[in-house]
Amino acid sequence: MRIRFRLEWLYCVAALAIFVVLLFAGSFIGVADNGDFLRIMGSIGLNYYNELESYEERFFSYAHAEFAYDSFFRGFYLTSQLLIVLLARTIALIFNSSFFDIRFLGALYALLLMVASCLLIAAFKKKGIVVAIALTAVLLIMFHDVGYLAYFNSLFGEPVSLIFMLLTLALGITVLAKKEPSKKLFVLFVISGLFLICAKTQNAPIGLFFALLCVRFAMLHKQDRSWKRLAIACSVALVVISAAMYIFAPKDFKQINLYQTVFFGILNGSTTVEEDLEELGLPAHLSVLAGTNYFQADTAIKQDDPSLQEDFYNRISHMDVALFYLKDPGRLIERMSYAAEHSMTIRPYYLGTYEISEGKPPGAVTFKYSLWSELKRTVLPNQLWFIVLVYVLYYGVLIVEWLRKADLRTRIQLELFMVVGLIGCFGFLIPIVGDGLADLGKHLFLFNVAFDMMLAASIVWLVYKLSQLVRRFIK
């Protein structure tokens, strides 16, 4: 019997080898908790396993493979990540009721990443085997790098953004490749988009982009009224859920972000603090908080002081911050330049990746299979001009291709890639407007995913164009 070679099989073998080496065999590799794990653990019924470990052992320095089972809803943090962690928790409980092994969650993320990658490879095989091979290599080098995969063995929400960015793009392209409307595939595309939108509050605005895409998808089959109704209903649902994600974000979470945005963002290093406060409609005596962050213990006014509720939290919003930057674009560019210096870092190097039992120094990180993350961090320019250049070239090609193609399906496919760039743009700006200059290396994760997808798409497009030239030359 003849066995047909499939590139997806080769990818799966390579991906499994990477997953085993990085996530499941040998020294445990994860990402240390910076305090964010509590949001998920309190919601989903988990807790720290070792109650006697010190603060230094629990936070920042060492990763943890084992967590204790606990009661649900000791707090609640709204995120689509809860569904994935709940599934992993349920499966893990069947195999081991003593403790939750985070590697069950890592395995679930790995499976989802494989599904997204296989869909993309299958879709691009139609462009030629050389193009598909190039895509496979890019996926394995970029998105299977330890900078991304180490997050899988953690309770951070970053893997949800990575996986569902890739999966949503893959499903969108797959839907467009079908001659007849596939409502099931389209619904999966929308659900995948919702997982991305609901992964974090900062992702909520990108729901508007997917809502517009759904309107475009409605035009694919104008004669099919049920298809059109489905697409429009999904568009409305995306807008409503995106708005709900922001509206129902925890009050204390919004307050932390506002404090960081103003005092650790706008006023941080400002030479016109009182003027800036006046522009924001805030009292001048708050100038004593300029340059401080929400988690400092030595601020002149405590972050939870009742007076701040009236003088600050009730008088400011992220819209006020956005308007401030729009009135002073020079300040925004200055902040964007600062953010760009941290933009080529996929993972936070201040968070350790090893368990304490490995005997590594506190905060030690692994460099196994880190070709892309290290090349990006040390070679690519971490400057605003480089980001702008990539965007100009990326959108320049997309717009030219969009104008050249009259076919609606092809145009919508190009618009999908345009949305990837827009998500990257928002992923770059939202941390500045929404969280000041705090922990930019981690908060720019969504930007990094989108930027890497843009680079990957550009590489594959170049390979496609070169393969076309070679074919013409041979003929």
N, C-alpha and C positions, 0 to 999 in steps of 0.2 A: 504494500500500500504506500502511495506517495504522500509524504507529509509536506504541506506547503509552509514555507518560511513566512513568519509574520514578524514585522519589526516590533510590534507591541510585546511579543514574547521576549525578545532580546532586551527591551527596556525593562520588563518586569524582573528578569533575572538580575540585571545590573542594579535596579532599584532595591530589590530584596537584599542583595549583598551589602549595599550601603546602609540600609536600615538595620540589618543584623549587627554590622560592625559598630555603627554609631549609637544605636538605641537599645539593643537587646543582648549583646554579648560583651564579655570583658568588663572593663571599668564602666560603671554607670555614668552616663552623660545626661545632664539636664540643665536647668537654669535655676539659680538660687532665688528665693522669695525676697522681694523688696517690701513686703507688706500687702501687696495686691491680692495674694492668694486668699486672704480672709474673706473677701467679697464672695468668691465662688464657694469656699468651704462652708460658710454660714448658710448659704442658700441650698446646697446640694447634699448636706449631711456628711461632711468630712471634717477632720480636725488634725492638728499636729500629732504625730505618733509618739514622740518622746516628750513627755510633759516636763522632764527635768533638764532639758537642754537649755543652755544660756542664750541670751539675746544674740550674741555674736555667732553662735552655732546655728541658730534658727534662721537668721536673716543675712542676706547679702553674700556671705562667704561660702556657703556650701549648699549644694543641691540636695534634694530629698527624694528617695524612691518610694518610701512607705508613709502612708497617712492612715490615721485612725478613722473608723466609722463613727458617725455621731448622728444626732437628730437633725431632721430637715428644718429649714426656715428659721434658723436662729437669727437670721437677718435675710434681706432679699436684695439681690442686684440683678436688674433686668438685662439679660444678654442671651443670644441664641446659643452661646457656648454651653449654657446649662444643660441643654438637651443632649449634647455630645458627651459631656462629663457624666450625666445621669446614665446614659447607655453604657459607658465604660464602667461605671460604678456597679451597675446591675450585673454585667458579665463577670467582673472581677469577684463579686460577692459569691457567685456560684462556685468559683474555683478556690477561693480563700476567704473565709469569713473572719479571719484574725486581723487583717489589715488590708487596705487598698493599695495595690501596687500601681504606681503611676504609669508603668509601662503598658498596661492595658489601654490607657488613654492614648499613649504614643502609638500603639499598634493600630488603633482606630483612625487616628490622623494619617498614619502611613497608608492605610488602605484607601482613604479618601483621596490622598494625593496621587496614588497610583491610578485610580479611576479617572481623575481629571487629566492626568498626563496621557493615558491611553486614548481617551476621547480626542485630545488634541492631535496626537500622532495619527490616529485613524483619519481625522478630517484633513490633515495636510498631506497624506499619502496621495491624494488626488492631484496634488501639484507636482508629483514626481518623487521617486524613491530617494534621490539625492537631497531634496528639500526635507523629506521626512526624517532622514538620517541626521541632517543638520539640526532639526528641531529636537530630536531625541538627545543628541549630545548637549545641546544648550539646556534642556530641562534637567539632565543629570548633573551638569556642572553648576548651574546657577541655583536651581530651586531645591536641590538635594544637598546643598552645602550645609555644613554643621551649624553655620550661623542661623539658618532657618530651622534645621531639624532638631537642634538642641531644645528649642521651645516645645517640641512635641511632648517631651517628658517633663512637663510643668503644668501649672494651672493658670498660666498667662493666656490671654485671649488672642495673642498674635497668630497662632496657627490657623484659627478660624478665618482671619483676614487673608492669609496666604492661600489656603486651600480653596476657599470659595471665590476668590478673585479668579483663580485659574479655572475652577469648575464652571463658573458662570460664563466665562468666555468660551470654554469648550462646548457647553450646552447650547449657547447662542449660535455658534458656528454650525453645530450639528443640526439644529432646527432649520437653519437657512439652507442646508445642503439637501433637505428633503423636498422633493417635487410636490408631494401632497402634504397638506397641513397635519402636523403631529401635535395634537393638543396635549398629550401626555408629556412629550418632550418639552413643550413650551411651558407647561406648569412646573416641570422640574427646573427649568431655567429661571423662572420667577422665584421659586422656593430657594434655590441656590443664592439668588440675589438678595433675598430676605435674610438669609443666614449671614451674609456679608454685611448688610445694612445694620443688622441688630447685634453684630459682634461687640460693638462698642458705641457709646453715645456719640463719639466723635465721627463715627461712620454714618450717622443718620442722614446728613445732607445729601449723600450720594444717591439716596433713594430717588431723588428727583431726576437724575440722569437715567436710571433704569425705567422710571415711569414714562419718560419721553421715548425711550427705546421701544417700550410696549406699544405706544401709539404708532410708531413706525412699523412694528410687526403686524399691527392690525391692517395695514395696507397691503400685506402680502397676498391675501385672498379676499378681495373685495366682494366677490360673489357669495362667499360663505359667511352668512350673517352670524352664525354661532361662533365662528372663529373671531370675528370682529368684536362681538360682545365680550368674549373671553379676554381678549387682549386689552380692551378698554377697562373692563372690571379689574384686571390685574394692575393696570396703570393707576387707577384710583386707589386700590388697596396699598400699593407701594407708597403713594403720597401720604395716606392716612397713617400707615404704620411708621413711616419715617418721622412724621410730626409727633406721634405718640412716644417714640423712643426718646425724643428730646424733652417733651412735656412731662413725662413720668420719670425722668431721671431723678435719683434721690436728691433731696434738697441740699444735704451736706456735701454731696459730690459737686453740685453746681457752685456752691459757695467756695469750695476749695479751688475750683478752676478759675472763678472770678478773682479770688485773692491772688493767685499765681499770675493771672493774665495782667492785672494792673500793677501790683507792687513788685513782682519779680519779672515782669515783662516791660510794660510801657515806662514805668518809673525807674527801672533798673539801669543805673548809669546815666540817667537823664540829668542835664544841666539846667533844666527849667521845670523842676518838680512841681512847684506851686502853680505855675501857668498850666501845666498838664492837668493837674487836679481840677483847676477852674474849667478847663475845656471839657472835662468829663462830668462836670457838675457835682464835684465832690469837695468837702470842706478842706481848707488848707492845713489844718492840724494833722491830717493823715500823712503829711510829708515825712513824719518820723518812721513810717513803715516802708518807705522807698528802698528797694533792693532786698527786702526780706522775703522769705517764703513761708508758706502756710505751716510748715512743720518745724520751724525754729522755735526754740524755747525761750529766747532772750529778747523778744520783740518789746518795744515800748508800750504797745497796746496788744493784749492777748487776742489771738485770732478768734476766739469764741466770746470775747467781751461783749456784753449786751449792747454797749454803745455802738459797736461796729454794725450791728443789725440795722440800726436807724441811719447811721452816718455813711454806711458803705453798701452792705448787701441789698438793702431795699431801694437803693438809688442808682444802681448800675446793672447793666446787662451786657451780654456779648454783642448785641446790636450797637450799643454805645461804643464799645471797643472798636468794632468794625468801622463805624463812622469816623472815629478818631483817626484811624489809620488812613481812611480815604481822604480826609482833609489834610493829612500830612504824609503824602506818599514817600517823601524822603526818609521818614522814620520807619515806614514799612519796609523799604528797600534795605535799610540798615539792619533791621531785624531779620529779613530774609537772607542777607549776606551772612549773618551770624549763624542762622539755622543751616545754611549750606555747608558750613564748616563741619557740621555733624551729620550731614545728609548721606554720606557714603559708608556709614557704619550700620551693618545689618543687625548686630546684636550688642547688648550692653556689656562692655568688658569689665565693668565694676561688679558684675554678678558672677559668682563662681559657678563652675559646671560640674564639679566632682562632689561626691559624698565625703563626709568627714573621715569615714573609715579608710579612705584611699591614702590618707597621710599626706595629702598635698597641702601646700601653704594656703592660708585663707584667701579666698578670692581667685584661686588658680583657674584658668580656663584652658580647654582643650583646643588644639589646632589640627586635630584629625580632619581630613577631607575639608580643608578650609581654603582651597585654591581661590574660589571666586570671592569670598568675603574678604580675604586678605589682599587680593589684587585690587578689589574695589576700594578698600580702606587705604592702601598704601600707594597705589599707582594712579587711579582715576582722580582728576582734580576735584577737590571738595570746595569748589568755588561757584558762586551764583552764575557767572558767565557760562560755565560748562553746562549747567542744568538748562539755562536758557537756550544755548546752542543746540542741545539734544532735542529740546521741544520744538524749536524752529525747523530743524531738519525733519523730525518725525511728522509734524503736522504739515509741513510743506509737501512731503511725499503723499500723505493721505489725501490732502485736498486735490492735488494734481490727479491722483488715481480716481478719486470720487468724481471729478469733472469729466474724466475720460470715459468712465463707465456709465452707460445708460440703464443697465440692468438693475432693477430695484433690489434684488437679493444681494448683489455684490456691493451696492451702495450701503445697505444696512450693515453688512459685514464690516465694511470700512468704518462705519459709525460706531460699531462695537469697539474697535481699536481706538477710535477717538475718545470714547468714554473712559477707556483705560487711562489715557493721558490726563483727562479731566479729574479722574479720581486721584491720580498722583498729584495734580495741582492742589486739590483740596486737602489731600493728605500732608502737603507741605505747609499750607497756609493755616489750617485749622489749629495745629498745636501753638502757633504764634498768637493767633487771636483767642484761642480757647484755653491755653495753659502757660502762657508766657514763655520763659526760657528754661523751664524746669525739665530735666531729663530728656532733652531733645533727641538724643541718640535712640531712645526707646520709642518716644512718641512719633518719630518719623518713620516707623516701621511700615505703615500703609504706603507712604510715599516710596519707600525702598522697593516694596513689592511691585508697585505700578511702574516705577522707573526701570526695574529689571525686566519686566514684561515688555516695556517699550524697546529696550535694548535687544531683547531676545527676538521680538518681532522684526526689528530692523535687520538683524543678522540673517534671519531666515528669508526675509525679502531680498536681501542682497544675493544670497545663495540661489534663490529662485531666478533672479534676473541674470545672473552669471550662467546658470544652467541653460536658460533660453538662448543666450548668446552662443554658447558652445554648440547647441543643437543646430542653430542657423549656420554656424561656421562649417560643421560637419556635412550638412546638406549641400 
